[in-house]
Amino acid sequence: MSIKVVSTSKAISDLGVIADHVRKFNDATTARKVVSALLDEAERLGQDHFHRLGEELDGYDGPPAREVHRWVCLAGRYELHYEVLPPYAEEPTTIAVLRVWDTRQDR
């Protein structure tokens, strides 16, 4: 079963910041490849048995209850914060990517 993966406006904005940062040190093609790889990682979260990868985070409190995880990917250089919806469901329907960060940058 594949689960729908959506990105929030903040996550899309984060990808733009990452692309700009990568372009400072590389070319535009490399920046596009990094963003594409991050989007692939996000889509992978929607595949069977991948929707609860990474550490569950406490900082996203409810009510209502929220199930938010942190997935560190691409050789530990990036992290995605994502929410499983509905929370704690045996068969979730949606993965919402909340934020995307370069672990080497200040937040």
C-alpha positions in Angstrom: 0.0 0.0 0.0 1.3 3.4 -0.9 0.5 6.4 1.2 0.0 9.9 -0.2 2.9 12.3 0.6 2.3 16.0 0.7 4.7 18.9 1.4 3.7 21.9 3.5 4.4 25.4 2.3 7.2 25.6 4.9 8.8 22.4 3.6 8.7 23.9 0.0 10.3 27.1 1.3 13.0 25.1 3.1 13.8 23.3 -0.2 14.3 26.7 -1.8 16.7 27.8 1.0 18.6 24.5 0.6 18.8 25.0 -3.2 20.1 28.6 -2.7 22.7 27.4 -0.2 23.9 24.5 -2.5 24.2 27.0 -5.4 26.6 29.2 -3.4 29.2 26.4 -3.5 28.1 24.4 -6.6 26.2 24.9 -9.8 22.5 25.0 -10.4 22.5 21.4 -11.7 23.8 20.2 -8.4 21.2 22.2 -6.5 18.4 20.6 -8.6 19.9 17.1 -7.9 19.9 17.7 -4.2 16.3 19.0 -4.1 15.2 16.1 -6.3 17.0 13.6 -4.0 15.2 15.1 -1.0 11.8 14.9 -2.8 12.6 11.2 -3.6 13.4 10.6 0.1 10.0 12.2 1.0 8.2 10.0 -1.5 9.9 6.9 -0.1 8.2 7.6 3.3 4.9 6.8 1.6 6.0 3.3 0.7 5.1 0.2 2.7 6.9 -0.1 6.0 8.7 3.3 5.5 6.2 5.7 7.0 7.5 5.6 10.5 11.3 5.9 9.8 13.4 7.9 12.2 12.9 9.2 15.7 9.5 10.3 16.9 9.6 13.9 18.1 7.9 15.4 21.2 8.1 19.1 20.2 5.0 19.0 18.1 2.4 18.7 20.8 -1.4 18.7 20.4 -4.2 18.6 21.1 -5.1 16.8 19.0 -2.4 14.2 19.3 0.3 14.5 16.6 2.7 11.8 15.4 5.8 13.6 14.0 9.1 11.9 13.1 12.5 13.1 12.1 14.2 11.3 9.2 17.9 12.0 8.7 18.9 11.2 5.1 21.4 11.6 2.3 24.5 10.6 4.4 23.2 12.5 7.4 23.3 15.9 5.7 19.6 16.6 5.7 16.6 15.9 7.9 12.9 15.8 7.2 10.3 16.4 9.9 7.1 14.7 8.8 3.7 13.9 10.3 1.8 10.6 10.0 -1.9 11.2 9.5 -4.1 10.1 11.1 -1.7 9.9 14.1 -0.9 6.4 15.3 -3.2 4.7 12.8 -2.4 1.2 11.8 -2.9 2.2 8.2 -2.1 5.9 7.7 -3.6 7.8 4.8 -1.2 10.7 4.4 2.4 11.7 5.2 2.8 15.5 5.5 6.4 16.8 5.2 6.6 19.7 7.7 10.2 20.9 7.4 13.4 20.1 5.5 16.8 21.1 6.8 20.4 21.0 5.9 22.0 19.7 9.1 25.1 21.8 8.4 23.3 25.1 8.4 22.1 27.2 11.3 18.3 27.1 11.8 
